[in-house]
Amino acid sequence: MAAQRRSPSKAGTGKTRRQGAGIKPSRKAEGRVEGFRTLAGRIAAGEEAGPPAALSGQARREHVRSTIREDHARRIEQRSLGAREKFDELAGDLFKFFRGTALLFYRDMAGQDAHMPSVMALGDVHPENFGVMPDENGAPIFGVNDFDEAIYAPFTWDIKRGAVGFWIAAREVAGMKRKKRRKVVAKFVKGYLAAMRGYAEHATEKNDDYRMDNAPEVIRRLFAEAWEERRDWLWDDYLEPSGRGFRASDELQPLTNRVDTFQKAIDDLAEANGIAAPHRVGELKVKDVCARHGQGTASLGLPRYYVLIEGPSKDATDDLIIEFKRARRSALEGLTPPSDFHAGAEADRIAHGQAVQLARGDIFFGAVTIEGESYMSRERAPFRDDIDLDDLGYGSWKAYARVCGAALAQAHALSDDLGQIDYDVEPSIVAAASPRALFVADIVRFTEEAADRLIADHARFREDHALGAFDRIERVYR
C-alpha cells in the first residue's frame, strides 16, 4: 500500500517517503506559442531581438529538439504509432524533414517582413502541395491543394517557404547542383511575379484556374495521368467485393459501428456548405466509415477517416469518399507580424483558407466538430494527384516551378476578393517586390541560407532521434 501524505499542518515532523522519493512531481511543458508571439511582435516593431536562426551549436540542437517535441506533444503523449512512424520517415529523408517541420522553419522567421503586404497565405508551399483536385462541379483543376497551415501573413512567407521547398526537392530528388537549384528557385519567384503583375493589370484571378483545356505543357500530362474512372478507382482501392463498404487492409480499418456519428458530420457539413447536388451525391447517405492509417507527412499520426457516401445509382459505381482529418493549430500561429486579419481557429481557419485561395473549389471542403474535436473535410477524387518529381528533367523542373509560382500568385490575388484584405493586393505586391531583380536575388540568397541551416538541423535531429529524444514530451520539474 502506498504511504499516505501527512497533513501539511504537521510542520517539522518530516515528509513521508513515497516510491520515487527525491523526484519532484513534473508537469507538461506549456507550448511556447505566446513567447514567440511576443518575440514576433518585438521583431516586427524593429527591436534588436534575435530569432532562433541566430542560434548555433548545442543551443540550436536543443531548440530543434524542443520545437519538434512541442509540435508533436499530443501525438507523443498518446503513444501514437503514426508519430513514431513520422519521426522515422523524417530521419531518413531531408525533403520529408522539411515538409514535416514547418513550425521549426517558421520560428526562424518570427516577426519578419512586417512591412510587406499581407495575403491569405497557404503556409506550407512546396512542389508537392500543388496538384490536380476537383472543383465545385467535380471537374479537375490544378492549383494549391493543402490548406492545413493557412493563415494571414506577409506574401513573402509563402514565397520563401516555396523557394526552400523547390531547393530541397531539386537537391534530394533530382540531385541538382547549386547553380541549377538557384535557377529553379528563380523561375518559381519569377513565375509568381509575372502572374501577379498580370492580375494587377487585368484582374483575371477569379477565372485563371489551370484546367485540362488550358494547362501548360509541363502539367498537361498530369491531368491525363491523374484521371481514372470512378468505378475502377473505388473497386481497385477501397471497396469490399460486395461494394457495400470499405475493405480491410494495412491502410484502411473499417469502422462500420461509427456510421451514425459520421452521418451527423455529413449532415452538419451539408448544412454549413449549402450542398445541394443530387446528381452527384444522391441523398448524402453514409454507407460505411474507415480509419485511414499512414497518410501524409506533416499530419502523419493525426486521426483521419474516410466516409463512403452512396451515389445516385446506388450500385457502388458512383459512390463518393469524403475525408475527415483532425485539424490542429497552424504552424504560423503567433509567428507572423501582428495583424488585424484573423482566419479563425483549427478547421474553420483551414476552410476559410480554401474558400479564399481556391475559388469555385471542392464543395465538400469545410469544418465540422466530431465528438468535441475540430475536423476539416474534403472529397477524395479519382483524379486527385500531384506531379511525380522523379519524372522531371532540368527544363521541366524550371517550367514546373514557374507554373507553381503562377498558381500561388492566383491564390494570393484572391485575398482581397474573397478574403479579409481591405486594400488592392496585386499592385501592392508588385510595388513591394520592386526592383524585381533585387527581390529575386534576395529570395535566392534567403533560400540558400535557410536550406543550409535545414541540412544541419536534420543531422542534429537524426542523432537525437537515434538516442530516443522524441519518445517523450517536454516536462518542467520546478
N, C-alpha and C positions, 0 to 999 in steps of 0.2 A: 504494500500500500504506500502511495506517495505521502510524504510528510506534509502536514498542513502548515500554512503560513501562520506565524504568530501575529497577534494583533499589533499594529503599528504603535499602539499606545504604550506598549511594554518596552519602552526605550531602555537601552542598556542591558537587556537580557541576552543580546546576541541574536544572530539570524539562524533560523532553522535551515540546515543544508538540504538541498534537493539534488536529484540526479542532474548532472551537468553544472553543478555549482561552480562559480567562477566565470561562467559565460553569461554576459548580460543579455537580457531579452532584446531581440532585434525587431526592427520594423522595416517594411519595404521602403526602399529609397523612393522619394517622390520624383516624378519626372521633372526635367529641367526646363520645361517649356516657358514658364513665367520668367525665369532667369534670363533665358535667351531673348524673350520678348523685350526685356529691359535693355539688354545689350544691343539688340537691333535698333531700338529707339535712340540710343546714345550714338551709335554709328551713323544712323540716318540724320541726326542733328549736327553731325560734323565733329563730334568729340573724338579724341585720340584714344579710342577703345580698341583693343586688339582682338580680332576674331580668332577662332581655333586654328585657322590656316597658318597662323604665325607660330604655332607650337612645333616642337621638334623632339626627337629622341624619345625618352620614356614618357614624357608628358603627352606627346602626341599619341603614343601607343595606348595610354590609359584613357585618353579622350575617345579614341576609336572604340575601345572595348566598352566603355561606359555608354556611349551613344547607341551601339548596336544592341547591348543588353536592354537599354531603356526602350528602344523601338520595338523589341520583341518580348517585353516583360510578360505580357499576358499569355502569349504562346509558350514561353519557357515555363512559367509557373504552372500552367495546365498540363505540362509534360506532353505537349503536342508532338506527335510523330512528325508532322509536317515541319515543325520548327527545326528539329534535328536534321531532317532531310534538306531543308533550305540551307542551313549552315554548311552542310557537306557540299552542296552544289556551289555555294559562293566560294568556298575554299578552292574548289577545283577549276574555276572559270572566272577570269578577270572581268569579262563583259557581264556575266551574271552578278558578280560582286557590285559592279557599277549600278546595274538595274535594281538590285535588291537593297541598296543602302542610300536611298535618296535623302534620308534625314542627315546622314553624315555629310553628304555633298552640300546640302543647303545650309547647314550650320556654319560652314566655311564662308557662306555668302551673307550672313546675318546683317540686315540693315543696308546693304549695298544698293547702289543705283537709285537712291531715293528721289533724285531729280528727274528720273526718266518717266515717260507716260505709263500709266497703269493699263492693264488689259485683264480680261478673264483668261488667266494663264492655265495651260494644260498641267504644268507642274512636273511632268515626267516625260520629256521629249527624248526619244532615241529612235534609231532606224526601225525597230520592231514595234513601235507604238503608232505606226501608220499602217493602214490596210484596207481591205475591202470589207464592207459591212452593209446591212440592209438600211434603206431609207424608210420613210414613213409608209411607203406603199409596198415594202418588201423587195424593192429593186436594189441591185448592188451599186454602191458608190465607194470612192476611195477618199480617205481623209484621216485625221487624228482619231484614234479609237480606244483610248484608255484615259478615263477621267478621274481616276481614284484620288489623285493629288490636286485636282483643280482648285484654284483659289485666285483672288485678285492680287496681282503682283506686277512689278515693272516688266515690260515686254522683253527686256534683255535677259531675264531669268530663264525664260523658255529657250531663247536663242543659245545661251551659254550651256544649258543642260543638253540641248540637242547637239551642239557642236562637239562637246566632250563625248557624247554617245556615238557620234559618227567617227570620231578619232579612235576611240577604243575598239569599236566594231571593225573598222578598217585595219587596225593593228592585229586584232585577235583572229578575225575570220578570214581576212584577205592577206594578212602578212605584209601589208604595205610599209614601206619606209617612211620616214618623217616627211620628206618633201612631197610625196604623193598624198599623205594624210592631210597636209596643210591645204592642198588644192581641193580635196574633197570637202573639207570644212568650209573653205572659202565659197565653194559652189552652194552649199547649204545656206550660208548667210546671204549671198547674192541673190539666190532664188527667192528668199524671203523679202529682201528689199525691193526687188524688181516687181514682185506681185503687189507689195504694199503701195508702191508708187502708182501702179495701175489702179488700185482701189481708191487712192486719193484723187485721181483724175476722173475716174468713170463710175465709181460706186456700184460695181457689179458683184460685190462679195456674196450677196444672197443667192445668186444664180450660177456661181462658178464651181459647183461640185464637179469632181472628176467622175465621169460615167463611162460606160462601155463605148459610147459613140465619140467621146472627145478626149479619151485618155492618151497621154503622151506614150510614145513607143515603149519606154522602159517599164511602164506598169500595165500596158495593154495586155500582155501575156498573162499577167496576174489575174485579170478578170476572167480570161478563158480557163485558166488552170484552177481557179477557185470554184468555178461552177460545178455543181453536182446535183443530179435530180434528187428532190427531197425524199422520195420513196427509198431510193438506194441509200442515201445518207442515213436515214432513220434505221433501216433494217441492217445495214452493214455495221453501224457503230453503236446503236443504242437499244433497240427493241428485242425483247424475248421472242421466240418463234411464233407465239400466238398474236403478237402485235398489241397485246393489252397492257403492257407495262415495260419497265426497264429490265434488261438482263443484268445479272450479277457479274462483276469482273473485278480485276485488281484496282480499277479506277472508279467503278460505279457500284454503290451499295444501295440496293432498293430499300425504300422506307415507306412501304405502302400504308402502314398504320398512321402516317402523317398527312394523308390526303386532305383531311378536314382542315388542318392547320394551314396548309398552303392554298386550299380553296379560298379561305378567308383572305390570304395575302393577295391572291389574284383578283378577288372582288374589290379589295381596297385599291389595288393598282389601277384597275379599270375605271373605278370611280374618280380617282385622283387625276388620271390622264385623259379621261373622257374617251376611252377606247370604244369605238363602235365600227367594227369592220367584219361583219358576219361572214362575208365571202372568204375571209382569211382565217378567222378564229372561231367560227361557229358560235357555240353558246358559252365559250370560255370555261368548259368543264374540265376539271383536273382528273386525269386518268391514273397518274402514278407520280411518285416522288422518289428521288435518289440523292444520296450524298455523293459529291464528286471529289475524289481524292487526288492529290499530287499535281495540281494545276497552278500555273502562274509562277512568277519569280518573287516579286516583292510581296505578293499576297499569299504565297505558299504557307499553309498552316492555318489560314483563316477559314471558318466554316463556309462551305459553298454547296448549293443544292441546285438540281435540275428538276423542273416541273414539266410533266408531259400534259399538253393540252389537246383535247380531242378536236380534230379538224372537221370541217363541214361535211366531208364524205363519210366520216365515221368508220372508215376501213383501214386506218393506220397508214395511209399513203400521203396524207397532207397534215398530219399532226404537227404541232408546234412545240418547241422546247424553250422554256423561259428559265433563265439562270438567276438565282438569288445569291449574292455574296455579301457577307457581313462587312459593313463599312467601318472605317477607322479614321482617326484624325489625319488630316493632310500633313505630310512631312514638312510643309512650308509654314504651318501654323506657328505664329509667334516669331517668325524669322523675317518676314517681309517688312519693308518700311511701313510705319503706321499709315493707315488708310481709312477713308470713310466708307469704303466699299466692303461689303460682307456677304459672302455667298451662302452662309448657313453652316450648320454642323453636320458631320457624318454624311449619311446617304443623301440628305437634302442638298448639301453642298455639291455632291457628285452629280446629282440630277440637274441642278442649276447649271453646272459647267457644261454638261452635254447639251442642254437646251439652248445655251448661248452659242457654243462652238460648232454645233452640228445642226445647222438649220434644216428643217424637214427630216430629222433623223428618226431612228427606231422608236415606234410608238410605245414599246414596252420598257423603254429606259425610264426608270423612276426610282422612288424611295418608298419603302414600306417598313413598318415595325412588325417583327415576328417574335412573339414571346418576350417582349421587352427589349429586343435588340434591333439596331438600325441596319437595314439591308438595302443595297442597291439592286436593281433588276435590269435585265436586258434580254433580247431574244438571241438564242443561238441559231445560226442560219447555215444552210448547206454551203454557202459561198463565203462565210466569214473566214478570212485568211489574210496573212501578211506575206511579204516577199521573202524568198529564200536567199539570204545574203550570200550563201556559198556559190550561187549561180551567177553572181555579178562579176564582170570584168572591170578593169580600171575605169574605162569610159562609162560603163553602166553605173558604177558607183557614183561618179560625178553627176550623171544625169538623174539618178535616183535622189541624191542629196538635194539637187535643185528643185525637184518636184516636191519633196517633203518640206523644203523651206517655203515654197509657194502655198502648200496646203496649210502650213502653220500660220502664214500671213492671213489667209482667208478666215481661219478660226479667230485670230486676234481682231480682224477688221469687223467682226460681228459684235464686238464688245459694247459698242455704242448704239447698235441697232436693237439687240436683244438682251443686253446685259445692263449693268448699273452705271457704266461710264457715262458721264454727263457732258463730255466735250467730244469734238471730232477727232477720233483716234488716228485715222490714216495720215493726214498731213502733219499731225503732231509727231508721229513716229518717224516719218520721212525727215522732218527737221531735226529731230533728236539724233538721228543716225547720220548726220552730215558733219564733215565731208565723208562720203561713202567709203573711199579707200582707207581712210583712217579708222573708221568704225570696223571694217572687215579685218584690218590688221590687228586692232585691239582684241577682237574676239578670238582670232587665231592665237595670239600670244597668251590670252587667258586660258585657252584650251590646252596648250602645251603645258603650262604650269599646273593646271588642275589635274591633267592626266598623269603627269609625273608624280604628283602627290598621291593620287589614287593607287598607282602601282606600288608605292612604298607602303601605303595603308593596307593594301591587300596582303603584302608579305607579313606585316605585323598580325593581321587577322588570322592568317593561316597558322602562324606559330602559336598564337593564343588559343585558337580552336583545337589544335592538337593537344594542348595542355588542359582542355576541359573548361576554358574560360566562359563558355556560353551555355553551360549546363545549369547555371543558376542566375538569379536576378540580383540586382544591386540591393544591399541592405545597409542600414545605418545602425551602429552598435553603441551610440552615445547620444 
